Amino acid sequence: MSTPMETVTAPLWGWVLLTVVKSLAVLIALLTAFAYMTWLERRLIARFQIRLGPNRVGPFGLLQPLADGIKLFFKEDFMPEEADKPLFLLAPAISMIAAFTAFAVIPFGPTDITLWGVPLFQIANPDTGILFVLAATSLGVYGIILGGWASTSKYPLLGALRSSAQLISYELAVGLAIVGVIVLSGTLKLPEIVEQQAGLWNLFVLPLGFLLLVVGATAEVNRAPFDLPESEQELTAGYHTEYGGMKFAAFFVAEYVNLVTAASVITTLFLGGWRGPFVDQIPLLGLFWFFVKVFAFVFFFIWLRATLPRVRYDQLMDLGWKLLIPLAFVNLFVASLIAL
């Protein structure tokens, strides 16, 4: 292993090989996390409701995600007769690819651990890191919109329209909350934002921005109590009503990977990312601390689903436009004063 102080640089083939290996490792990790987040969510919600949850397939039900995957793989693949077939097939792929792409710039470990001068715990580090995350996550809504429209059915179309309106409403508050962090750190690069929090987390400097990002991220990933685009009581299953089998699984994967990405972004921007006790002495501990923080937020999102009832759609819009956006401007003003 080399350090950034050394002049060793990676040959082109080495850089390509490392990028491919890191991408595959992150892809496998996210798919595994998705599978066992479904198990974790069912177990936790069952415990909140004084039930057992999945406990038959494997010890403690740990093989339940595998059984679910096999079931979805062998389910009948159907399509509405009047659906726009190319778009109907393309929509879940767009959502899933956008979800995985957004994680590419997240530093999930110390970036000073390198091989040939290439950081091992971040796939890419563009100058516009956090903007890349916002752009990639925004693209995911195109899959939802196209899926709802291509289904040629009322409920999916209503779910798609809700999702697009929800994204527009809460993206503004989320973006302004993130701008506050950018003003404080003076950079768009995520590793530098993590390093800037070596002494004090942004959570304690901008607590209002932290709350805005948590609420806005919950709405953007369509999690309860803001899961209006797929509310079962009103829209059957919303934008993916007409989907089944592996196409439905793709939407399912996108939702849970977006949840992990949201937790990772909150951790990186406000909780010091991979920084934690003894990381300076044992850098590999950064992976552990990053995982612990992300897991805590995943647990929090599941807890919200088990605790809070779904809000009405007018309440959702009022919260975004009338409360969160004004508070986001207040947060940006405070961040600007601190940065002076």
Contacts in CASP RR format, 6 or more apart in sequence:
PFRMAT RR
TARGET T0000
AUTHOR 0000-0000-0000
METHOD contacts of the structure
MODEL  1
MSTPMETVTAPLWGWVLLTVVKSLAVLIALLTAFAYMTWLERRLIARFQI
RLGPNRVGPFGLLQPLADGIKLFFKEDFMPEEADKPLFLLAPAISMIAAF
TAFAVIPFGPTDITLWGVPLFQIANPDTGILFVLAATSLGVYGIILGGWA
STSKYPLLGALRSSAQLISYELAVGLAIVGVIVLSGTLKLPEIVEQQAGL
WNLFVLPLGFLLLVVGATAEVNRAPFDLPESEQELTAGYHTEYGGMKFAA
FFVAEYVNLVTAASVITTLFLGGWRGPFVDQIPLLGLFWFFVKVFAFVFF
FIWLRATLPRVRYDQLMDLGWKLLIPLAFVNLFVASLIAL
1 113 0 8 1.000
1 114 0 8 1.000
1 115 0 8 1.000
2 8 0 8 1.000
2 114 0 8 1.000
2 115 0 8 1.000
2 116 0 8 1.000
2 117 0 8 1.000
3 112 0 8 1.000
3 114 0 8 1.000
4 112 0 8 1.000
4 114 0 8 1.000
4 117 0 8 1.000
6 117 0 8 1.000
8 116 0 8 1.000
8 117 0 8 1.000
9 116 0 8 1.000
9 117 0 8 1.000
10 18 0 8 1.000
10 115 0 8 1.000
10 116 0 8 1.000
10 117 0 8 1.000
10 118 0 8 1.000
11 116 0 8 1.000
14 116 0 8 1.000
14 118 0 8 1.000
15 116 0 8 1.000
15 118 0 8 1.000
18 115 0 8 1.000
18 116 0 8 1.000
18 118 0 8 1.000
18 120 0 8 1.000
19 118 0 8 1.000
19 123 0 8 1.000
19 124 0 8 1.000
22 120 0 8 1.000
22 122 0 8 1.000
22 123 0 8 1.000
23 104 0 8 1.000
23 123 0 8 1.000
26 103 0 8 1.000
26 104 0 8 1.000
26 123 0 8 1.000
27 100 0 8 1.000
30 100 0 8 1.000
30 103 0 8 1.000
30 257 0 8 1.000
30 260 0 8 1.000
31 253 0 8 1.000
33 256 0 8 1.000
33 257 0 8 1.000
33 260 0 8 1.000
34 252 0 8 1.000
34 253 0 8 1.000
34 256 0 8 1.000
34 257 0 8 1.000
34 260 0 8 1.000
35 65 0 8 1.000
35 66 0 8 1.000
35 69 0 8 1.000
36 62 0 8 1.000
36 65 0 8 1.000
37 256 0 8 1.000
37 259 0 8 1.000
37 260 0 8 1.000
37 298 0 8 1.000
38 64 0 8 1.000
38 65 0 8 1.000
38 68 0 8 1.000
38 252 0 8 1.000
38 256 0 8 1.000
39 54 0 8 1.000
39 61 0 8 1.000
39 62 0 8 1.000
39 64 0 8 1.000
39 65 0 8 1.000
40 298 0 8 1.000
40 302 0 8 1.000
41 302 0 8 1.000
41 305 0 8 1.000
42 53 0 8 1.000
42 54 0 8 1.000
42 64 0 8 1.000
43 53 0 8 1.000
43 54 0 8 1.000
44 299 0 8 1.000
44 302 0 8 1.000
44 303 0 8 1.000
44 306 0 8 1.000
45 302 0 8 1.000
45 305 0 8 1.000
45 306 0 8 1.000
46 52 0 8 1.000
46 53 0 8 1.000
46 54 0 8 1.000
47 53 0 8 1.000
48 303 0 8 1.000
48 306 0 8 1.000
48 307 0 8 1.000
49 306 0 8 1.000
54 61 0 8 1.000
54 64 0 8 1.000
55 61 0 8 1.000
56 64 0 8 1.000
57 63 0 8 1.000
57 64 0 8 1.000
57 66 0 8 1.000
57 67 0 8 1.000
58 64 0 8 1.000
69 249 0 8 1.000
72 244 0 8 1.000
72 245 0 8 1.000
72 246 0 8 1.000
72 248 0 8 1.000
72 249 0 8 1.000
73 245 0 8 1.000
73 246 0 8 1.000
75 244 0 8 1.000
75 245 0 8 1.000
76 245 0 8 1.000
77 244 0 8 1.000
77 245 0 8 1.000
77 246 0 8 1.000
77 247 0 8 1.000
78 244 0 8 1.000
79 85 0 8 1.000
79 88 0 8 1.000
79 242 0 8 1.000
80 88 0 8 1.000
80 151 0 8 1.000
80 152 0 8 1.000
80 153 0 8 1.000
80 242 0 8 1.000
82 152 0 8 1.000
83 150 0 8 1.000
83 151 0 8 1.000
83 152 0 8 1.000
83 242 0 8 1.000
84 149 0 8 1.000
84 150 0 8 1.000
84 152 0 8 1.000
85 150 0 8 1.000
87 146 0 8 1.000
87 147 0 8 1.000
87 149 0 8 1.000
87 150 0 8 1.000
88 147 0 8 1.000
88 150 0 8 1.000
88 151 0 8 1.000
88 242 0 8 1.000
89 247 0 8 1.000
90 143 0 8 1.000
90 146 0 8 1.000
91 143 0 8 1.000
91 144 0 8 1.000
91 146 0 8 1.000
91 147 0 8 1.000
91 148 0 8 1.000
91 150 0 8 1.000
92 143 0 8 1.000
92 147 0 8 1.000
92 240 0 8 1.000
92 243 0 8 1.000
92 247 0 8 1.000
92 248 0 8 1.000
92 250 0 8 1.000
92 251 0 8 1.000
92 254 0 8 1.000
93 250 0 8 1.000
94 139 0 8 1.000
94 140 0 8 1.000
94 142 0 8 1.000
94 143 0 8 1.000
94 146 0 8 1.000
95 140 0 8 1.000
95 142 0 8 1.000
95 143 0 8 1.000
95 144 0 8 1.000
95 250 0 8 1.000
95 251 0 8 1.000
95 254 0 8 1.000
96 250 0 8 1.000
96 251 0 8 1.000
96 253 0 8 1.000
96 254 0 8 1.000
96 257 0 8 1.000
98 136 0 8 1.000
98 137 0 8 1.000
98 139 0 8 1.000
98 140 0 8 1.000
98 142 0 8 1.000
98 143 0 8 1.000
98 254 0 8 1.000
99 137 0 8 1.000
99 140 0 8 1.000
99 253 0 8 1.000
99 254 0 8 1.000
99 255 0 8 1.000
99 257 0 8 1.000
99 258 0 8 1.000
99 261 0 8 1.000
100 257 0 8 1.000
101 136 0 8 1.000
101 139 0 8 1.000
102 132 0 8 1.000
102 133 0 8 1.000
102 136 0 8 1.000
102 137 0 8 1.000
102 258 0 8 1.000
102 261 0 8 1.000
103 123 0 8 1.000
103 257 0 8 1.000
103 260 0 8 1.000
103 261 0 8 1.000
103 264 0 8 1.000
104 123 0 8 1.000
104 124 0 8 1.000
104 132 0 8 1.000
104 136 0 8 1.000
105 122 0 8 1.000
105 123 0 8 1.000
105 124 0 8 1.000
105 125 0 8 1.000
105 126 0 8 1.000
105 129 0 8 1.000
105 130 0 8 1.000
105 132 0 8 1.000
105 133 0 8 1.000
105 190 0 8 1.000
106 122 0 8 1.000
106 133 0 8 1.000
106 190 0 8 1.000
106 261 0 8 1.000
106 264 0 8 1.000
106 265 0 8 1.000
106 268 0 8 1.000
107 119 0 8 1.000
107 121 0 8 1.000
107 122 0 8 1.000
107 125 0 8 1.000
107 190 0 8 1.000
107 191 0 8 1.000
107 194 0 8 1.000
107 268 0 8 1.000
107 273 0 8 1.000
107 274 0 8 1.000
108 121 0 8 1.000
108 122 0 8 1.000
108 264 0 8 1.000
108 274 0 8 1.000
108 287 0 8 1.000
108 290 0 8 1.000
109 121 0 8 1.000
109 122 0 8 1.000
109 274 0 8 1.000
109 286 0 8 1.000
109 287 0 8 1.000
109 290 0 8 1.000
110 121 0 8 1.000
110 274 0 8 1.000
110 279 0 8 1.000
110 283 0 8 1.000
110 284 0 8 1.000
110 286 0 8 1.000
111 119 0 8 1.000
111 121 0 8 1.000
111 122 0 8 1.000
111 125 0 8 1.000
111 191 0 8 1.000
112 119 0 8 1.000
112 283 0 8 1.000
113 119 0 8 1.000
113 120 0 8 1.000
113 121 0 8 1.000
113 283 0 8 1.000
113 284 0 8 1.000
114 120 0 8 1.000
119 125 0 8 1.000
119 191 0 8 1.000
121 274 0 8 1.000
121 287 0 8 1.000
122 190 0 8 1.000
122 191 0 8 1.000
125 189 0 8 1.000
125 190 0 8 1.000
125 191 0 8 1.000
126 132 0 8 1.000
126 189 0 8 1.000
127 188 0 8 1.000
127 189 0 8 1.000
128 188 0 8 1.000
129 188 0 8 1.000
129 189 0 8 1.000
129 190 0 8 1.000
130 178 0 8 1.000
130 181 0 8 1.000
130 182 0 8 1.000
130 188 0 8 1.000
130 190 0 8 1.000
130 193 0 8 1.000
130 265 0 8 1.000
130 269 0 8 1.000
131 188 0 8 1.000
133 261 0 8 1.000
133 265 0 8 1.000
134 171 0 8 1.000
134 174 0 8 1.000
134 175 0 8 1.000
134 178 0 8 1.000
137 220 0 8 1.000
137 258 0 8 1.000
137 261 0 8 1.000
138 167 0 8 1.000
138 171 0 8 1.000
140 254 0 8 1.000
141 163 0 8 1.000
141 164 0 8 1.000
141 167 0 8 1.000
144 159 0 8 1.000
144 160 0 8 1.000
144 163 0 8 1.000
144 164 0 8 1.000
144 229 0 8 1.000
144 239 0 8 1.000
144 251 0 8 1.000
145 160 0 8 1.000
145 161 0 8 1.000
145 163 0 8 1.000
145 164 0 8 1.000
145 239 0 8 1.000
146 160 0 8 1.000
147 156 0 8 1.000
147 160 0 8 1.000
147 239 0 8 1.000
147 240 0 8 1.000
147 243 0 8 1.000
148 156 0 8 1.000
148 157 0 8 1.000
148 159 0 8 1.000
148 160 0 8 1.000
148 238 0 8 1.000
148 239 0 8 1.000
148 242 0 8 1.000
149 156 0 8 1.000
149 157 0 8 1.000
149 160 0 8 1.000
151 157 0 8 1.000
151 239 0 8 1.000
151 241 0 8 1.000
151 242 0 8 1.000
151 243 0 8 1.000
153 241 0 8 1.000
153 242 0 8 1.000
155 235 0 8 1.000
155 236 0 8 1.000
155 237 0 8 1.000
155 238 0 8 1.000
155 241 0 8 1.000
156 235 0 8 1.000
156 238 0 8 1.000
156 239 0 8 1.000
156 240 0 8 1.000
156 241 0 8 1.000
156 242 0 8 1.000
158 235 0 8 1.000
158 238 0 8 1.000
159 228 0 8 1.000
159 229 0 8 1.000
159 230 0 8 1.000
159 235 0 8 1.000
159 238 0 8 1.000
159 239 0 8 1.000
160 229 0 8 1.000
160 238 0 8 1.000
160 239 0 8 1.000
162 228 0 8 1.000
162 229 0 8 1.000
162 313 0 8 1.000
163 222 0 8 1.000
163 229 0 8 1.000
163 239 0 8 1.000
165 317 0 8 1.000
166 219 0 8 1.000
166 220 0 8 1.000
166 222 0 8 1.000
166 226 0 8 1.000
166 228 0 8 1.000
166 229 0 8 1.000
166 316 0 8 1.000
167 220 0 8 1.000
169 219 0 8 1.000
169 316 0 8 1.000
169 317 0 8 1.000
169 320 0 8 1.000
169 321 0 8 1.000
170 215 0 8 1.000
170 216 0 8 1.000
170 219 0 8 1.000
170 220 0 8 1.000
170 320 0 8 1.000
170 324 0 8 1.000
171 220 0 8 1.000
172 325 0 8 1.000
172 328 0 8 1.000
173 212 0 8 1.000
173 215 0 8 1.000
173 216 0 8 1.000
173 320 0 8 1.000
173 324 0 8 1.000
173 325 0 8 1.000
173 327 0 8 1.000
173 328 0 8 1.000
174 212 0 8 1.000
174 213 0 8 1.000
174 216 0 8 1.000
174 217 0 8 1.000
174 220 0 8 1.000
175 328 0 8 1.000
176 212 0 8 1.000
176 325 0 8 1.000
176 328 0 8 1.000
176 329 0 8 1.000
176 331 0 8 1.000
176 332 0 8 1.000
177 209 0 8 1.000
177 210 0 8 1.000
177 212 0 8 1.000
177 213 0 8 1.000
177 216 0 8 1.000
177 328 0 8 1.000
177 331 0 8 1.000
178 213 0 8 1.000
178 269 0 8 1.000
179 332 0 8 1.000
179 335 0 8 1.000
180 206 0 8 1.000
180 209 0 8 1.000
180 331 0 8 1.000
180 332 0 8 1.000
180 335 0 8 1.000
180 336 0 8 1.000
181 193 0 8 1.000
181 202 0 8 1.000
181 206 0 8 1.000
181 209 0 8 1.000
181 269 0 8 1.000
181 270 0 8 1.000
181 335 0 8 1.000
182 188 0 8 1.000
182 193 0 8 1.000
183 332 0 8 1.000
183 335 0 8 1.000
183 336 0 8 1.000
183 339 0 8 1.000
184 196 0 8 1.000
184 202 0 8 1.000
184 205 0 8 1.000
184 206 0 8 1.000
184 335 0 8 1.000
184 338 0 8 1.000
184 339 0 8 1.000
185 192 0 8 1.000
185 193 0 8 1.000
185 196 0 8 1.000
186 196 0 8 1.000
186 339 0 8 1.000
187 193 0 8 1.000
187 196 0 8 1.000
190 268 0 8 1.000
193 268 0 8 1.000
193 269 0 8 1.000
194 268 0 8 1.000
194 272 0 8 1.000
194 273 0 8 1.000
194 274 0 8 1.000
194 275 0 8 1.000
197 271 0 8 1.000
197 272 0 8 1.000
197 273 0 8 1.000
197 275 0 8 1.000
198 275 0 8 1.000
201 270 0 8 1.000
201 271 0 8 1.000
201 272 0 8 1.000
202 210 0 8 1.000
202 269 0 8 1.000
202 270 0 8 1.000
202 271 0 8 1.000
202 272 0 8 1.000
203 210 0 8 1.000
203 270 0 8 1.000
203 271 0 8 1.000
205 338 0 8 1.000
206 270 0 8 1.000
206 331 0 8 1.000
206 334 0 8 1.000
206 335 0 8 1.000
206 338 0 8 1.000
208 327 0 8 1.000
208 330 0 8 1.000
208 331 0 8 1.000
208 334 0 8 1.000
209 270 0 8 1.000
209 328 0 8 1.000
209 331 0 8 1.000
210 266 0 8 1.000
210 270 0 8 1.000
212 324 0 8 1.000
212 327 0 8 1.000
212 328 0 8 1.000
212 331 0 8 1.000
213 265 0 8 1.000
213 266 0 8 1.000
213 269 0 8 1.000
213 270 0 8 1.000
214 266 0 8 1.000
215 319 0 8 1.000
215 324 0 8 1.000
216 324 0 8 1.000
217 262 0 8 1.000
217 265 0 8 1.000
217 266 0 8 1.000
218 226 0 8 1.000
218 262 0 8 1.000
218 301 0 8 1.000
218 304 0 8 1.000
219 226 0 8 1.000
219 316 0 8 1.000
219 320 0 8 1.000
220 258 0 8 1.000
220 262 0 8 1.000
221 255 0 8 1.000
221 258 0 8 1.000
221 259 0 8 1.000
221 262 0 8 1.000
222 228 0 8 1.000
222 229 0 8 1.000
222 230 0 8 1.000
222 255 0 8 1.000
223 259 0 8 1.000
223 301 0 8 1.000
223 304 0 8 1.000
223 305 0 8 1.000
224 304 0 8 1.000
224 305 0 8 1.000
224 308 0 8 1.000
224 310 0 8 1.000
225 304 0 8 1.000
225 305 0 8 1.000
225 308 0 8 1.000
225 309 0 8 1.000
225 310 0 8 1.000
225 311 0 8 1.000
226 310 0 8 1.000
226 311 0 8 1.000
226 316 0 8 1.000
227 310 0 8 1.000
228 310 0 8 1.000
228 311 0 8 1.000
228 313 0 8 1.000
228 316 0 8 1.000
229 235 0 8 1.000
229 238 0 8 1.000
229 239 0 8 1.000
230 237 0 8 1.000
230 238 0 8 1.000
230 239 0 8 1.000
230 240 0 8 1.000
231 238 0 8 1.000
231 310 0 8 1.000
235 241 0 8 1.000
239 251 0 8 1.000
240 248 0 8 1.000
240 251 0 8 1.000
243 251 0 8 1.000
259 298 0 8 1.000
259 301 0 8 1.000
260 294 0 8 1.000
260 298 0 8 1.000
262 297 0 8 1.000
262 301 0 8 1.000
263 293 0 8 1.000
263 294 0 8 1.000
263 297 0 8 1.000
263 298 0 8 1.000
263 301 0 8 1.000
264 290 0 8 1.000
264 294 0 8 1.000
266 297 0 8 1.000
267 273 0 8 1.000
267 290 0 8 1.000
267 293 0 8 1.000
267 294 0 8 1.000
267 297 0 8 1.000
271 293 0 8 1.000
272 293 0 8 1.000
273 289 0 8 1.000
273 290 0 8 1.000
273 293 0 8 1.000
274 286 0 8 1.000
274 287 0 8 1.000
274 289 0 8 1.000
274 290 0 8 1.000
275 286 0 8 1.000
275 289 0 8 1.000
276 285 0 8 1.000
276 286 0 8 1.000
276 289 0 8 1.000
277 285 0 8 1.000
277 289 0 8 1.000
278 285 0 8 1.000
279 285 0 8 1.000
279 286 0 8 1.000
279 289 0 8 1.000
311 319 0 8 1.000
END
